[in-house]
Amino acid sequence: MDDGTNEFDVDNLNNELEKIRNLEKRLDNQASETIDDFIVENPSYARLTKIGIAASFMKPCYDFGSDGHTLKPLSGRFHPPKLNLSKPGNFDTAERNWVHLLIDIVRQGIRLKTVSEERKVTIITFNYDKILEHVLEEQFSNTEEGYGHYSEFIDIIHVHGECGELKVAIGNNPAKVCLDWASGIFVVNESNVPEKVKVNRDRAKAAIAYAQELYFCGFAFAQTNCELLGLDSPDSLAPQLGERRIWFCNYNGNIGISRNAMKYDNTIGSDLAYDAERAKRTVREEPGTPERPLGVSDWLYSGSLGELP
């Protein structure tokens, strides 16, 4: 529509449709390894690509119907089974909701006094969606013990921006919500990043600098993201830190991810020497295999991140 009238702006609509077709062609057989790199390499398609990212988040999160658009139950104990044509019955087994396990670990930490308002668990996320916050909001205090709000014990930092809150209902204009979500997405190496994202990146780097224990999951140790976190920088707090321990979940045992991560172990010889400027860093890999991947839930069950009650 054009300026509130009942007439379509046909020329503009055709231009937008043509740009979508061109984006589809450009995405096909791309050399870029990630969508982030594609956005940086194709700035004129950045906004449209981000709208596509936002739409891909919205579609599995909401039930769209004629009587409104409502949020799916994301906070249950299990993720819905996935279609898998190679299995009898065509469905994978439902997987335990990993955010529940994280909640259990944090609560256990509160009981053991290893987690407190003064000693929060910091989560640095490269994701744009707010599913983690939504599940924590619904489940962290879902108990008689009265732990308070999750934010008293967990600090979540989005270093690449974020989509909007997951509202129970989004009215009759999901397209507008999708556009709002897209406007909050900013990838690494992108110019014109807003101040809020810059502040979050500084907060993330500070959190990494002070941490003795670091846990990585779903992280490929790409150089640009490692630099953003300050992993390559000298440890300004090396004398106080003493030894730093890094655990990482390697979903399917990818050799590239393993090598990228092991660069940060300076006890086995690396470019990041163990000296006065760097604390002693040990890296522990917990790998899956292509045949038996190690998902987030199984990784948390292993006890690496902390004790389950």
C-alpha positions as CSV (number, residue, x, y, z in Angstrom):
1,M,0.0,0.0,0.0
2,D,1.2,3.6,-0.5
3,D,0.7,6.2,2.2
4,G,-2.4,4.7,3.7
5,T,-4.4,4.5,0.4
6,N,-6.0,1.3,-0.9
7,E,-3.7,1.2,-3.9
8,F,-0.6,-1.0,-4.3
9,D,2.6,0.7,-5.3
10,V,3.1,-1.8,-8.1
11,D,6.4,-0.5,-9.4
12,N,8.0,-0.6,-5.9
13,L,6.5,-4.0,-5.3
14,N,8.0,-5.4,-8.5
15,N,11.4,-3.9,-7.6
16,E,11.3,-5.6,-4.2
17,L,10.3,-8.9,-5.8
18,E,13.1,-8.7,-8.3
19,K,15.6,-8.0,-5.5
20,I,14.4,-11.1,-3.7
21,R,14.9,-13.1,-6.8
22,N,18.4,-11.7,-7.2
23,L,19.2,-12.5,-3.6
24,E,18.1,-16.1,-4.1
25,K,20.4,-16.3,-7.1
26,R,23.3,-14.7,-5.2
27,L,22.9,-17.0,-2.2
28,D,22.9,-20.1,-4.5
29,N,26.4,-21.7,-4.6
30,Q,27.9,-18.9,-2.5
31,A,31.6,-19.1,-1.6
32,S,30.9,-17.5,1.8
33,E,31.0,-20.0,4.6
34,T,28.5,-18.2,6.9
35,I,25.5,-15.9,6.4
36,D,27.5,-13.3,8.4
37,D,30.2,-13.2,5.8
38,F,27.6,-13.1,3.0
39,I,26.1,-9.9,4.6
40,V,29.5,-8.2,4.8
41,E,30.4,-9.2,1.3
42,N,27.0,-8.1,-0.1
43,P,26.0,-4.9,1.7
44,S,23.3,-3.9,-0.7
45,Y,21.5,-7.2,0.3
46,A,22.2,-6.9,4.0
47,R,18.8,-5.6,5.1
48,L,16.9,-8.1,3.0
49,T,19.1,-11.0,4.2
50,K,18.5,-9.9,7.8
51,I,14.7,-9.9,7.2
52,G,15.1,-13.5,5.9
53,I,17.0,-14.4,9.1
54,A,14.3,-12.9,11.3
55,A,11.6,-14.7,9.3
56,S,13.5,-18.0,9.7
57,F,13.4,-17.4,13.5
58,M,9.8,-16.4,13.6
59,K,8.4,-19.4,11.6
60,P,9.3,-22.2,14.0
61,C,8.5,-20.0,17.1
62,Y,4.9,-19.1,16.2
63,D,1.7,-20.8,15.1
64,F,0.2,-18.7,12.4
65,G,-3.5,-18.9,12.0
66,S,-6.6,-16.9,11.0
67,D,-7.4,-16.2,14.6
68,G,-4.0,-14.7,15.4
69,H,-0.4,-15.6,15.7
70,T,0.6,-17.2,19.0
71,L,3.9,-18.4,20.5
72,K,4.6,-22.1,20.4
73,P,5.3,-23.9,23.8
74,L,9.1,-23.4,23.9
75,S,9.6,-24.0,27.6
76,G,8.5,-27.6,27.9
77,R,10.8,-30.5,29.1
78,F,11.4,-31.8,25.6
79,H,12.0,-30.4,22.1
80,P,9.5,-31.7,19.5
81,P,10.7,-34.8,17.6
82,K,12.3,-34.0,14.2
83,L,11.3,-35.6,10.9
84,N,14.0,-38.1,9.9
85,L,13.2,-40.2,6.8
86,S,16.1,-42.5,7.5
87,K,14.6,-43.8,10.8
88,P,11.7,-46.2,11.4
89,G,8.7,-44.1,12.2
90,N,10.4,-41.1,10.5
91,F,11.0,-39.2,13.7
92,D,14.1,-38.7,15.9
93,T,13.6,-39.1,19.7
94,A,12.6,-35.9,21.4
95,E,15.5,-34.2,23.0
96,R,15.6,-32.8,26.6
97,N,15.3,-29.0,26.7
98,W,18.9,-28.0,27.4
99,V,17.9,-24.7,29.0
100,H,16.2,-26.7,31.8
101,L,19.5,-28.4,32.5
102,L,21.3,-25.1,32.6
103,I,18.7,-23.9,35.1
104,D,19.3,-27.0,37.2
105,I,23.1,-26.4,37.1
106,V,22.7,-22.7,38.1
107,R,20.3,-23.6,41.0
108,Q,22.7,-26.2,42.2
109,G,25.5,-23.6,42.1
110,I,23.3,-21.3,44.2
111,R,22.8,-24.0,46.8
112,L,26.6,-24.7,46.8
113,K,27.3,-20.9,47.0
114,T,29.4,-21.0,43.9
115,V,26.8,-18.9,42.1
116,S,25.5,-15.7,43.6
117,E,24.4,-12.2,42.8
118,E,28.0,-11.1,43.2
119,R,29.3,-14.1,41.2
120,K,26.9,-14.5,38.2
121,V,27.1,-16.9,35.4
122,T,27.9,-14.9,32.3
123,I,26.5,-16.1,28.9
124,I,28.0,-14.6,25.8
125,T,25.9,-15.4,22.8
126,F,26.4,-14.9,19.1
127,N,22.7,-15.7,18.5
128,Y,20.1,-13.0,17.7
129,D,17.0,-14.8,19.0
130,K,15.7,-14.4,22.6
131,I,14.6,-18.0,23.2
132,L,17.0,-18.5,26.0
133,E,15.7,-15.5,27.9
134,H,12.1,-16.6,27.2
135,V,12.7,-20.1,28.7
136,L,14.6,-18.7,31.7
137,E,11.8,-16.2,32.3
138,E,9.2,-19.0,32.4
139,Q,11.2,-21.7,34.2
140,F,14.0,-20.3,36.4
141,S,11.6,-19.3,39.3
142,N,9.1,-22.0,38.6
143,T,9.7,-23.5,42.0
144,E,8.7,-23.0,45.7
145,E,12.3,-22.2,46.7
146,G,12.0,-18.6,45.6
147,Y,15.3,-18.0,43.8
148,G,14.2,-14.6,42.4
149,H,14.5,-13.5,38.8
150,Y,17.1,-15.3,36.7
151,S,18.9,-12.0,35.9
152,E,20.0,-11.9,39.5
153,F,22.3,-14.9,38.8
154,I,22.7,-15.0,35.0
155,D,24.0,-12.2,32.8
156,I,23.3,-12.6,29.0
157,I,25.3,-10.6,26.5
158,H,24.3,-10.5,22.8
159,V,27.4,-9.4,20.9
160,H,25.8,-9.3,17.5
161,G,22.6,-7.6,18.4
162,E,19.3,-9.2,19.1
163,C,15.7,-9.7,17.9
164,G,12.8,-8.5,19.9
165,E,11.2,-10.3,22.9
166,L,9.1,-13.4,22.2
167,K,5.6,-12.2,23.0
168,V,2.8,-14.6,23.6
169,A,0.9,-13.1,20.7
170,I,2.1,-10.8,18.0
171,G,-1.3,-9.5,16.7
172,N,-2.2,-9.4,13.0
173,N,1.0,-7.9,11.6
174,P,3.8,-10.4,11.9
175,A,5.6,-8.7,9.0
176,K,6.1,-5.6,11.1
177,V,7.5,-7.7,14.0
178,C,9.8,-9.4,11.5
179,L,11.1,-6.1,10.3
180,D,11.7,-4.9,13.9
181,W,13.6,-8.1,14.6
182,A,15.8,-7.7,11.5
183,S,16.7,-4.1,12.5
184,G,18.4,-5.5,15.7
185,I,20.8,-7.8,13.8
186,F,24.5,-6.8,13.4
187,V,27.1,-9.2,12.2
188,V,30.9,-9.3,12.9
189,N,32.9,-7.0,10.5
190,E,29.8,-5.0,9.7
191,S,30.1,-1.2,9.7
192,N,27.8,1.2,11.4
193,V,27.2,-0.9,14.5
194,P,25.1,0.9,17.1
195,E,26.5,1.9,20.4
196,K,24.5,-0.7,22.4
197,V,26.2,-3.5,20.4
198,K,29.6,-1.9,20.9
199,V,29.0,-1.7,24.7
200,N,27.9,-5.4,24.7
201,R,31.1,-6.4,22.9
202,D,33.2,-4.5,25.4
203,R,31.3,-6.2,28.3
204,A,31.9,-9.6,26.7
205,K,35.6,-8.9,26.3
206,A,35.8,-7.8,29.9
207,A,34.0,-10.9,31.1
208,I,36.4,-13.1,29.2
209,A,39.4,-11.2,30.6
210,Y,38.3,-11.9,34.2
211,A,37.1,-15.5,33.8
212,Q,39.2,-18.4,35.0
213,E,36.8,-21.0,33.5
214,L,35.5,-20.6,30.0
215,Y,33.0,-23.0,28.3
216,F,32.3,-22.9,24.6
217,C,29.4,-24.6,22.8
218,G,28.3,-24.1,19.2
219,F,31.4,-21.9,18.7
220,A,33.8,-22.6,15.8
221,F,36.6,-20.4,17.1
222,A,36.6,-18.3,14.0
223,Q,39.4,-15.8,14.1
224,T,37.2,-12.7,13.9
225,N,35.0,-13.8,16.7
226,C,38.0,-14.8,18.9
227,E,39.5,-11.4,18.3
228,L,36.1,-9.8,19.3
229,L,36.2,-11.7,22.6
230,G,39.9,-10.8,23.2
231,L,41.1,-14.4,23.2
232,D,44.2,-13.5,21.2
233,S,45.1,-10.5,23.5
234,P,47.6,-10.7,26.4
235,D,46.0,-11.5,29.7
236,S,46.2,-8.2,31.6
237,L,45.3,-10.1,34.7
238,A,47.7,-12.9,34.2
239,P,49.3,-12.8,37.7
240,Q,45.9,-12.8,39.4
241,L,44.3,-15.4,37.1
242,G,47.0,-18.0,37.5
243,E,45.6,-20.8,35.4
244,R,42.7,-20.5,32.9
245,R,40.7,-23.5,31.8
246,I,38.8,-23.8,28.6
247,W,36.3,-26.5,27.8
248,F,34.6,-26.8,24.4
249,C,31.9,-29.0,22.9
250,N,32.9,-30.2,19.4
251,Y,29.5,-31.4,18.1
252,N,30.7,-33.9,15.5
253,G,34.5,-33.9,16.2
254,N,35.3,-31.4,13.4
255,I,39.1,-31.3,13.0
256,G,39.1,-27.7,12.0
257,I,37.3,-26.6,15.1
258,S,39.6,-28.7,17.2
259,R,42.7,-27.1,15.7
260,N,41.3,-23.6,16.0
261,A,40.5,-24.2,19.7
262,M,43.8,-25.9,20.6
263,K,45.7,-22.8,19.5
264,Y,44.7,-21.3,22.8
265,D,46.3,-24.1,24.9
266,N,49.7,-22.6,25.7
267,T,50.8,-25.6,27.7
268,I,51.4,-27.7,24.6
269,G,53.2,-25.1,22.4
270,S,51.4,-22.5,20.4
271,D,51.8,-18.9,19.1
272,L,50.2,-17.7,22.4
273,A,53.2,-18.4,24.6
274,Y,52.8,-19.0,28.4
275,D,54.8,-16.0,29.8
276,A,54.4,-13.0,32.0
277,E,51.7,-11.5,29.7
278,R,49.5,-14.6,29.5
279,A,48.1,-16.9,32.1
280,K,48.5,-20.6,31.8
281,R,45.7,-21.8,29.5
282,T,44.6,-25.5,29.2
283,V,42.0,-26.5,26.7
284,R,39.9,-29.6,27.0
285,E,38.0,-30.8,24.0
286,E,34.8,-32.9,24.4
287,P,34.0,-34.2,20.9
288,G,31.2,-36.1,19.3
289,T,31.5,-38.0,16.0
290,P,29.6,-37.7,12.8
291,E,27.9,-41.0,13.7
292,R,27.2,-39.9,17.4
293,P,27.2,-36.1,17.6
294,L,27.4,-34.5,21.1
295,G,24.5,-32.2,21.4
296,V,24.1,-29.5,24.1
297,S,21.9,-31.6,26.3
298,D,24.3,-34.5,26.4
299,W,27.2,-32.1,27.0
300,L,25.4,-30.7,30.0
301,Y,24.6,-34.2,31.2
302,S,28.3,-35.0,31.1
303,G,28.9,-32.6,34.0
304,S,31.4,-30.4,32.3
305,L,29.6,-27.2,32.9
306,G,28.7,-28.1,36.5
307,E,27.0,-30.5,38.7
308,L,23.4,-31.5,38.1
309,P,21.3,-32.1,41.2
